[in-house]
Amino acid sequence: MLGIVIIICSILNMKDYKEKYNELYSEVAKLLVENRENGYSPYKLLSRWDILRGKIDSDDENVKIKNIQMKVKVINESNNDLPQYETKGSAGMDVRAHLESGKIVIEPGERVLIKTGLKLNIPEGMELQVRPRSGLAYKHGITVLNSPGTIDSDYTGDCGVILINHGTSNFVVEPGDRIAQFVFAKYERIEFELSEELDATERGEGGFGSTGKK
């Protein structure tokens, strides 16, 4: 098994780094076992190598692997750092409040539009989704009102966040506080085709709990 792992990692220019990347070798071994059990072809196995990308964080340019797919132009009118992924598995980037007049208080049931100071050139074919932070939602009842909010690729103004307080106490937002997450997502454009009937499905028009509670 180890010999096969070495061969695969050699193909990926990592043979000389075996000792340093034992964890990576171990994960390749898991893929090989899964390959045997599930009958994946070698081509499919190699394609699934993408799931390991981003696990290496090294200054050595020969082995550095990045999972950043594209760059997005941004104007930062705030004093905050740019949003960034906090972990290699993060889908969203925390975004911070840009409050030029100081802190604000959101009372229970109140909604507030908060600027981020960020203006973006979102790539065509993508949207920027504004999502709540789970910690704020669980601990304080603070969420994004139109979650997930959509910012279109042709919008170049401030990427504001609409927060609402579903809690029972006042919530204070200070300049620089993390208030939401940004998630970039691809989407498909469609064209409606007017029809008198739809293709039949087993479910049909059943909804709103039609499949039962348990």
Secondary structure as UniProt FT lines:
FT   HELIX           2..11
FT   TURN            12..13
FT   HELIX           15..17
FT   TURN            18..21
FT   HELIX           22..38
FT   HELIX           42..47
FT   HELIX           48..52
FT   TURN            53..54
FT   TURN            61..63
FT   STRAND          74..76
FT   TURN            88..89
FT   STRAND          93..96
FT   TURN            100..101
FT   STRAND          104..106
FT   TURN            108..109
FT   STRAND          111..114
FT   STRAND          118..120
FT   TURN            124..125
FT   STRAND          126..131
FT   HELIX           134..140
FT   STRAND          142..144
FT   TURN            145..146
FT   STRAND          149..151
FT   TURN            153..154
FT   STRAND          161..165
FT   STRAND          171..173
FT   TURN            175..176
FT   STRAND          178..186
FT   TURN            204..205
FT   TURN            210..211
//
